[in-house]
Amino acid sequence: MPALHGPALANYVATMEDITRSYLQKWEKQQELTWFAEFKQLTFDIASQLLLGTPPGTEGMHLSNLFTTLSNGLFAINPLPLPFTKFSKALAARNQILEHVTKVVRERQQNPTKDALSLLVQAQDEDGNTLSEQELIAQAVLLLFAGHDTTTTMLTWLCLELARHPEVLQRAREEQLKFADVNSLTLEQLGQMPYLDQVLWEVERLRPSVGAGFRGVVKEFEFKGFYVPAGWQLYYSIALTHRLPEIYSQPERFDPDRFSPQRQEHKQYPFSLVGFGGGPRVCIGIAFAKMEMKIIAAHLLRSYDWEILPNQSLDTMGIPNRPKDGLRVRFKRR
């Protein structure tokens, strides 16, 4: 928890902003780009730098490509370890990732730095026990995997919905004008963007990165006449929950004002917005991810325009959910 919340977050703002600026400059030169692929590399650079201590560059790009290969094979229809199959390539990528992460873990055990992995290395429970090397490796891989994949899809859908809804884009842009003279953002300033919060909540609601999740039943209960015993595993639908008409008015409509102080549709029932899960097992990186998205969105809104290029499919596909053709756009400075 300390690595992804509280004082640690304040130390991450400058790095997130520096890496974001470098990508904005690159996109400005490119003029046309596929945003899903670009956001994937951007968020991976941020995750590997802050969580693992691996700076952006050739090594980071290689590691990002390995994670893409791993992701592509996770949900293979025929998970057979035959040569040249997606599943076989995913296994090979996993082994290379573990090899790299093991090396970094051992380096941090010898010489801790300021990244999240170093905080995990030094963490102790109430009895003074530390995480084993295998636990550290598992946690580091999880942080990297979860630390960029879902954030990538949310950013892609954010930019798609803003392009489709110019009135929402304009309101979000006007909110950023009060920070127009600020060169570098702070954690305090990021907390002064309520409309951007509403927009991100609406993206989370309408375009959840993952459509469902699992929870273990620790205590028997009844639900709508069904008896559910302890020990079962339940599948809950994020996508369907977010479209229940008894919670959200016109659920298929992109409407950030449903989260305004006047309406607060998500407050009628507990766990109405669960893109990051909920309860004690809520996503541990929720604050990290939301801060990262706000920094990227703030810079895009202040200084750039983009338009969706024709002749592409924007249908939802894959896990995590994303536009089929990755959202190709024309990008320019305002």
C-alpha positions as CSV (number, residue, x, y, z in Angstrom):
1,M,0.0,0.0,0.0
2,P,2.7,2.6,0.9
3,A,4.2,2.3,-2.6
4,L,1.0,3.3,-4.3
5,H,-0.7,5.8,-2.0
6,G,-0.1,8.9,0.2
7,P,3.3,10.5,0.2
8,A,4.7,8.1,-2.5
9,L,2.3,9.5,-5.0
10,A,3.6,13.1,-4.6
11,N,7.0,11.8,-5.5
12,Y,5.7,10.3,-8.8
13,V,4.0,13.4,-10.3
14,A,7.2,15.0,-11.8
15,T,8.3,11.7,-13.4
16,M,4.8,11.0,-14.9
17,E,4.7,14.6,-16.2
18,D,8.2,14.4,-17.8
19,I,7.5,11.2,-19.6
20,T,4.1,12.5,-20.8
21,R,5.7,15.6,-22.2
22,S,8.3,13.6,-24.2
23,Y,5.4,11.6,-25.8
24,L,3.4,14.7,-26.6
25,Q,6.4,16.2,-28.4
26,K,6.8,12.9,-30.3
27,W,3.1,12.8,-31.3
28,E,3.2,16.5,-32.4
29,K,6.0,15.6,-34.9
30,Q,4.2,12.4,-36.0
31,Q,0.9,14.2,-36.7
32,E,-0.9,10.9,-37.3
33,L,-0.8,8.0,-34.8
34,T,-2.6,5.0,-33.4
35,W,-3.4,6.0,-29.8
36,F,-3.8,2.6,-28.2
37,A,-0.3,1.5,-29.1
38,E,1.2,4.9,-28.1
39,F,-0.6,5.0,-24.8
40,K,0.5,1.4,-24.1
41,Q,4.1,2.4,-24.5
42,L,3.7,5.7,-22.5
43,T,2.0,4.0,-19.5
44,F,4.5,1.1,-19.6
45,D,7.4,3.6,-19.5
46,I,5.8,5.3,-16.5
47,A,5.1,1.9,-14.7
48,S,8.6,0.5,-15.4
49,Q,10.3,3.7,-14.2
50,L,8.3,4.3,-11.0
51,L,7.4,0.8,-10.0
52,L,10.5,-1.1,-11.1
53,G,13.1,1.6,-11.5
54,T,13.8,0.8,-15.2
55,P,14.1,4.1,-17.2
56,P,12.5,4.5,-20.6
57,G,14.6,3.3,-23.5
58,T,15.5,0.2,-25.4
59,E,15.3,-2.1,-22.4
60,G,11.9,-0.7,-21.4
61,M,10.6,-1.1,-25.0
62,H,11.8,-4.7,-25.1
63,L,10.0,-5.4,-21.8
64,S,6.8,-3.8,-23.0
65,N,6.8,-6.0,-26.1
66,L,7.3,-9.1,-24.0
67,F,4.2,-8.1,-21.9
68,T,2.2,-7.6,-25.1
69,T,3.2,-11.1,-26.3
70,L,2.2,-12.4,-22.9
71,S,-1.2,-10.7,-23.0
72,N,-1.9,-11.9,-26.5
73,G,-1.4,-15.5,-25.3
74,L,-3.2,-15.4,-22.0
75,F,-6.6,-16.0,-23.5
76,A,-5.7,-18.2,-26.4
77,I,-8.5,-20.4,-27.6
78,N,-6.2,-23.5,-27.8
79,P,-3.6,-23.1,-25.0
80,L,-1.2,-25.7,-26.3
81,P,2.5,-25.2,-25.9
82,L,3.3,-26.0,-29.5
83,P,5.9,-23.9,-31.4
84,F,4.7,-20.7,-33.0
85,T,1.4,-20.6,-31.2
86,K,0.4,-17.5,-29.3
87,F,0.4,-19.6,-26.1
88,S,3.9,-20.9,-26.7
89,K,5.2,-17.4,-27.4
90,A,3.4,-16.1,-24.3
91,L,5.2,-18.8,-22.2
92,A,8.6,-17.8,-23.7
93,A,7.8,-14.1,-23.0
94,R,6.8,-14.9,-19.4
95,N,10.2,-16.6,-18.8
96,Q,12.1,-13.6,-20.2
97,I,10.0,-11.2,-18.0
98,L,10.7,-13.4,-14.9
99,E,14.4,-13.4,-15.7
100,H,14.5,-9.7,-16.0
101,V,12.4,-9.0,-12.9
102,T,14.5,-11.5,-10.8
103,K,17.6,-9.6,-11.8
104,V,16.1,-6.2,-10.8
105,V,14.7,-7.6,-7.5
106,R,18.1,-8.8,-6.5
107,E,19.6,-5.4,-7.4
108,R,17.0,-3.6,-5.2
109,Q,17.6,-6.0,-2.3
110,Q,21.3,-5.0,-2.4
111,N,20.7,-1.3,-3.2
112,P,17.2,0.0,-2.6
113,T,16.2,3.2,-4.5
114,K,13.0,5.3,-4.6
115,D,10.8,3.1,-6.8
116,A,7.9,1.0,-5.6
117,L,9.8,-2.2,-5.8
118,S,12.4,-0.8,-3.3
119,L,9.5,0.0,-0.9
120,L,8.3,-3.6,-1.2
121,V,11.8,-4.9,-0.5
122,Q,12.0,-2.9,2.7
123,A,8.3,-3.5,3.8
124,Q,7.7,-5.5,7.0
125,D,4.6,-6.9,8.6
126,E,3.7,-6.4,12.3
127,D,6.1,-9.3,13.2
128,G,9.0,-7.8,11.3
129,N,8.8,-10.3,8.4
130,T,9.7,-9.2,4.9
131,L,8.6,-10.6,1.5
132,S,10.5,-13.5,0.1
133,E,12.3,-13.2,-3.2
134,Q,9.6,-15.2,-5.0
135,E,6.9,-13.0,-3.5
136,L,8.8,-9.9,-4.6
137,I,9.1,-11.2,-8.1
138,A,5.4,-12.1,-8.3
139,Q,4.4,-8.6,-6.9
140,A,6.7,-6.8,-9.3
141,V,5.3,-8.7,-12.4
142,L,1.8,-8.0,-11.2
143,L,2.5,-4.3,-10.7
144,L,4.0,-3.9,-14.2
145,F,1.2,-5.9,-15.8
146,A,-1.7,-4.2,-14.0
147,G,0.1,-0.8,-14.0
148,H,-0.2,-0.1,-17.6
149,D,-2.7,-2.4,-19.5
150,T,-6.0,-1.2,-18.1
151,T,-4.8,2.5,-17.9
152,T,-4.0,2.3,-21.6
153,T,-7.5,1.3,-22.5
154,M,-9.1,4.0,-20.3
155,L,-7.0,6.7,-21.9
156,T,-7.8,5.5,-25.4
157,W,-11.6,5.5,-24.7
158,L,-11.3,8.9,-23.0
159,C,-9.8,10.5,-26.1
160,L,-12.4,8.7,-28.3
161,E,-15.3,10.0,-26.2
162,L,-13.9,13.5,-26.0
163,A,-13.6,13.6,-29.7
164,R,-17.2,12.4,-30.1
165,H,-18.6,14.8,-27.6
166,P,-17.1,18.3,-28.3
167,E,-19.3,19.9,-25.6
168,V,-17.7,17.7,-22.9
169,L,-14.3,18.4,-24.3
170,Q,-14.9,22.1,-24.2
171,R,-16.0,22.0,-20.5
172,A,-13.1,19.9,-19.5
173,R,-10.8,22.2,-21.4
174,E,-12.2,25.3,-19.7
175,E,-11.6,23.7,-16.3
176,Q,-7.9,23.5,-17.2
177,L,-7.6,27.2,-18.1
178,K,-7.2,28.1,-14.4
179,F,-3.9,26.1,-14.5
180,A,-2.8,27.7,-17.9
181,D,0.1,29.5,-16.3
182,V,1.3,26.5,-14.3
183,N,4.4,24.8,-15.8
184,S,4.3,21.8,-13.6
185,L,1.4,20.1,-11.9
186,T,1.2,19.2,-8.2
187,L,-0.9,16.7,-6.3
188,E,-2.9,19.6,-4.9
189,Q,-3.8,21.0,-8.4
190,L,-4.8,17.5,-9.6
191,G,-7.4,17.5,-6.8
192,Q,-8.9,20.7,-8.1
193,M,-10.3,19.2,-11.4
194,P,-13.8,17.9,-10.4
195,Y,-15.2,17.9,-14.0
196,L,-12.2,15.9,-15.2
197,D,-13.0,13.4,-12.4
198,Q,-16.6,13.2,-13.7
199,V,-15.4,12.5,-17.2
200,L,-13.0,9.8,-16.0
201,W,-15.7,8.2,-13.9
202,E,-18.0,8.1,-17.0
203,V,-15.3,6.5,-19.1
204,E,-14.8,3.9,-16.3
205,R,-18.6,3.3,-16.2
206,L,-19.3,3.1,-20.0
207,R,-16.0,1.7,-21.1
208,P,-14.6,-0.6,-18.3
209,S,-11.2,-2.0,-19.2
210,V,-12.3,-5.4,-17.9
211,G,-15.9,-6.6,-18.2
212,A,-16.0,-8.8,-15.1
213,G,-14.2,-10.1,-12.1
214,F,-14.2,-12.9,-9.4
215,R,-14.6,-13.0,-5.7
216,G,-14.4,-15.9,-3.2
217,V,-17.4,-16.5,-0.9
218,V,-16.1,-16.4,2.7
219,K,-19.6,-16.5,4.3
220,E,-22.7,-18.2,3.0
221,F,-25.6,-16.0,2.0
222,E,-28.9,-15.8,0.0
223,F,-29.4,-13.6,-3.0
224,K,-32.8,-13.3,-4.8
225,G,-33.8,-16.7,-3.6
226,F,-30.5,-18.4,-4.4
227,Y,-28.4,-20.0,-1.7
228,V,-24.7,-19.4,-2.1
229,P,-22.4,-21.5,0.2
230,A,-19.1,-20.5,1.5
231,G,-16.1,-21.6,-0.6
232,W,-17.8,-20.9,-3.9
233,Q,-16.2,-18.5,-6.4
234,L,-18.5,-15.9,-7.9
235,Y,-18.3,-14.1,-11.2
236,Y,-19.6,-10.5,-11.1
237,S,-20.3,-8.4,-14.2
238,I,-18.8,-4.9,-14.2
239,A,-20.2,-4.1,-17.7
240,L,-23.8,-5.1,-16.8
241,T,-23.7,-3.4,-13.4
242,H,-22.6,-0.1,-15.1
243,R,-25.6,-0.3,-17.4
244,L,-28.4,-1.0,-15.0
245,P,-31.2,1.5,-15.7
246,E,-32.3,1.5,-12.1
247,I,-29.0,3.0,-11.2
248,Y,-28.0,5.0,-14.3
249,S,-30.4,7.1,-16.3
250,Q,-30.0,6.5,-20.1
251,P,-27.2,4.1,-19.4
252,E,-25.9,3.9,-23.0
253,R,-25.4,7.7,-23.1
254,F,-22.0,9.2,-22.4
255,D,-23.0,11.8,-19.7
256,P,-20.3,12.9,-17.1
257,D,-22.9,15.0,-15.4
258,R,-24.5,11.8,-13.9
259,F,-21.6,12.1,-11.4
260,S,-22.1,15.7,-10.6
261,P,-22.8,16.8,-7.0
262,Q,-26.5,17.4,-7.9
263,R,-27.1,13.9,-9.4
264,Q,-24.5,11.4,-8.0
265,E,-26.2,8.4,-9.6
266,H,-23.5,6.1,-8.4
267,K,-24.2,6.9,-4.8
268,Q,-27.8,5.4,-4.8
269,Y,-26.5,1.9,-4.1
270,P,-23.1,0.6,-2.9
271,F,-20.7,-0.8,-5.5
272,S,-22.5,0.8,-8.4
273,L,-19.1,1.9,-10.0
274,V,-16.7,-1.1,-9.9
275,G,-14.3,-0.6,-12.8
276,F,-11.5,-0.9,-10.2
277,G,-13.3,-3.4,-8.1
278,G,-14.6,-2.5,-4.6
279,G,-14.3,-3.2,-0.9
280,P,-11.1,-4.3,0.8
281,R,-9.9,-6.0,-2.4
282,V,-10.3,-2.8,-4.5
283,C,-7.5,-2.4,-7.0
284,I,-4.4,-1.4,-5.1
285,G,-3.2,0.9,-7.9
286,I,-6.4,2.9,-8.2
287,A,-4.9,6.2,-6.9
288,F,-1.7,5.7,-9.0
289,A,-3.8,5.1,-12.2
290,K,-6.1,8.0,-11.7
291,M,-3.3,10.4,-11.0
292,E,-1.5,9.2,-14.1
293,M,-4.6,9.6,-16.3
294,K,-5.4,13.1,-14.9
295,I,-1.8,14.3,-15.7
296,I,-2.0,13.0,-19.3
297,A,-5.5,14.3,-19.8
298,A,-4.7,17.7,-18.4
299,H,-1.8,18.2,-20.8
300,L,-3.9,17.0,-23.8
301,L,-6.8,19.3,-22.9
302,R,-4.6,22.4,-22.4
303,S,-2.4,22.3,-25.5
304,Y,-3.6,19.9,-28.2
305,D,-6.4,19.0,-30.6
306,W,-7.1,15.7,-32.2
307,E,-9.6,14.2,-34.7
308,I,-10.6,10.6,-35.4
309,L,-9.3,9.5,-38.8
310,P,-11.8,7.8,-41.2
311,N,-11.9,4.2,-42.4
312,Q,-11.3,2.4,-39.1
313,S,-13.3,0.2,-36.8
314,L,-14.0,1.5,-33.4
315,D,-15.9,-1.5,-32.2
316,T,-14.9,-2.9,-28.8
317,M,-12.7,-6.0,-28.8
318,G,-10.1,-7.9,-26.7
319,I,-9.2,-8.1,-23.1
320,P,-8.7,-5.4,-21.9
321,N,-11.5,-3.8,-23.9
322,R,-10.3,-1.5,-26.6
323,P,-11.3,0.0,-30.1
324,K,-10.6,-2.7,-32.7
325,D,-8.2,-0.5,-34.8
326,G,-6.6,1.2,-31.9
327,L,-8.0,4.7,-32.5
328,R,-6.1,6.3,-35.3
329,V,-6.1,10.1,-35.0
330,R,-4.7,13.3,-36.4
331,F,-2.9,15.2,-33.7
332,K,-1.7,18.8,-33.5
333,R,-0.8,21.6,-31.0
334,R,-3.6,24.1,-30.5
